[in-house]
Amino acid sequence: MRIISNYLLLRWEMAREKKTDYFYFDDNTIAIYQRPNSSLWQTRIVKEDGKAFVRSTGERNFDKAIAWARKEKMRAEVLTEQGLDPTTKSFKSVAELWLAAIGRDPTNKPRKVSDYTKIVNRYHIPYFGKHRITQITQKTLSEYEIWRAAYWQTGPGAQQREETIRKRDGTSYTRDKKVTSKGKGDAEDTVLRQIFKFAVSHDYLDGSRMPIIGQKTTKGENGAVNRRPAFTKEQAKAILDYCNSFPDVHSQKLIDERQVFSAFIHLVLGTGLRPGKEHVPIKWKHFSIKVVDDVQHAYLTIMKNTKTGTRPVRCDSFVWPMLDGFRYISKFNGDDDYVLADQETGEAVASFKRQFNTMLKALGMETDMHGDHFTPYSLRHTYATLKLNEGVPDRLVAINMGTSPDMIHRYYGHDTSVSRANEFNTDIDWLTLDAEKMKRTKLPPNSKKKR
């Protein structure tokens, strides 16, 4: 029994974790240690404000680990002076949390989530992964642009010869690497912006520190920005008249579809919200009536998982009366029901493109005066254009639409010498000026000056 007891005691001692030895430096503000069963040195750093944080040095050499810890301590103090939190999450962890969040969002199509995941794992995490989200600055982004431009020529992409394709049935095969585009696509900037906005909304990054990420620019032959076409005021009225008149049809399904489509048109044209992800999650409970200086205003609250996060949107006066009447006849009119709901299933209608194109064809205005085709997004551009033409400050228009004044100027303003013709009506009466000039010269009208 004694032998067995000693044996068990020996096994227990062998199973115990090794005691961690700490080595202290710089007035005990830096501690270096190794975790059990790890050859990498860790560090615990105490800042001047007394707050401590832990990091892995990534070094197996003791002297290099000390040097790394001292450099990290200096970096943390600089970030603290700048009002940043040096203990915040890494870009990689934030990006992975964002991917998980969009994967749980039922409004996101699996293909979209898959494409975004590939972008993050191929470009963003390899470059920004080790950075803290608070460390990424405009300079970092400029350096990334250089790295990204060379990715497929001399960078990591140039080394890839094959790729593995996984099929839906679970099988996979290997093929030669196909590169569809060597340049940076707009989706890459979109993804990066969304990751930073996710970081801001979850308090991983102060909003004032969010970097400006390359904006999508579509240019024509002469380098001018191509905007999506917007409807004129007369065309917008024709659209509303179309939606308020119902043809004689015997199919209740078609009547239901027309009513939901009409609600969509009124909502987008009267708020400037983004067709698609912003209209899909809207429920009846998201509307409210507010009184400002004895005047009633209808407001819609946009959900936080959209492009710009939660924001109140003021509805034009023609929106709520229509929606209130539609709610009365809708089969799904509870507070938690979707406003733009399929009247058979109750699920939110994700796209109205088919009905939209049918309407334009019936009205005979499928394109604008330049031949550009209208899309549902043209309703948003129309909202901005009409507001600007009515003299609403671009800052207020931008706030309601969830964008910036710069974007309003660049993409949403559709002023032309035709649409604002009356404001050019300051023509000078040249004949009157000629008569006044003649009087000042004190010369007969038919006389000539001597040279």
Secondary structure, 3 states (H helix, E strand, C coil): CHHHHHHHHHHHHHHCCCCCCCEEECCCCEEEEECCCCCCEEEEEECCCCCEEEEECCCCCHHHHHHHHHHHHHHHHHHHHCCCCCCCCEHHHHHHHHHHHHHHCCCCCHHHHHHHHHHHHHHHHHHHCCCECCCCCHHHHHHHHHHHHCCCCCCHHHHCCEEEEECCCCCEEEEECCCCCCCCCHHHHHHHHHHHHHHHHCCCCCHHHCCCCCCCCCECCCCCECCCCCCCHHHHHHHHHHHHCCCCCCCHHHHHHHHHHHHHHHHHHCCCCCCCCCCCCCEHHHEEEEEECCEEEEEEEECCCCCCCCEEEECCCCHHHHHHHHHHHCCCCCCCCECCECCCCCCECCCCHHHHHHHHHHHCCCECCCCCECCCHHHHHHHHHHHHHCCCCHHHHHHHHCCCHHHHHHHHCCCCCCCCHHHHCCCCCHHHHHHHHHHHHCCCCCCCCCC
